Amino acid sequence: MYTGIVQGLEKVLDIRQGNGFTTLVISNHQDFFHDVFIGASVAINGVCLTATQIDLAANQVHFDVSDLTNQLTTLKALKAGDEVNVERSAKVGAENGGHNLYGHIEGTATIKNLEHRGETFHLDIHIPAGNIKYFFLKGFIGLNGCSLTVNRVDRANSEISIDLIPETLRLTTWKDVQVGDAVNYEIDQTTRTLVDTLENIHQR
């Protein structure tokens, strides 16, 4: 489980093609992985991945990505040199300053509009595949691994709006976002369960 509070950025050092999967080789310049172990779960751009090889002498960790995960997420578009958001899995008893995320990405949403408002960003985001029903004003969404508050819901156009503070921009890949970019999105599972349950009751 994750909190959606991204710890910072690392770089993709290499991408290696396997049979039915790719391997992301991620740097350890920020020392996020000093105590990582094989089998540990780490969120990379919001996607829950498993550490499969550790080479701290070379300051890198390897993560395998299935073809299905690549298909559903923006990981398929990564290339060597790209920065990625990193969050280690939450530890029991540690402060949770965000929301509960699982790293189970629904798919990709699209940036439809971007406004610079002082030192903050205001973003309008299109939610695909009829999933706008799972988002509510002042609810939250996981986007590229960041837990963010929904500040507007436009169900007719399947859009939500979010606002990014300077600290989020400083620590994450959001500082480089552009209109038209695809972003990984995660639905709150509690909200999904409630909405689906109510729909099923109504249809009976």
Buried (B, 14 or more C-beta within 10 A) or exposed (E): BBBBBBBBBBBBBEBEEEEEBBBBBBBBEEEBBEEBEEEBBBBBBBBBBEBBEBEEEEBBBBBBBBEEBBEBBBBBEBEEEBBBBBBBEBEEEEEBEBBBBBBBBBBBBBBBEBEEEEEEBBBBBBBBEEBBBBBEEEBBBBBBBBBBEBEBBEEEEBBBBBBBEEEBBEBBBBBEBEEEBBBBBBBBEEBBEEBEEEEEEEEE
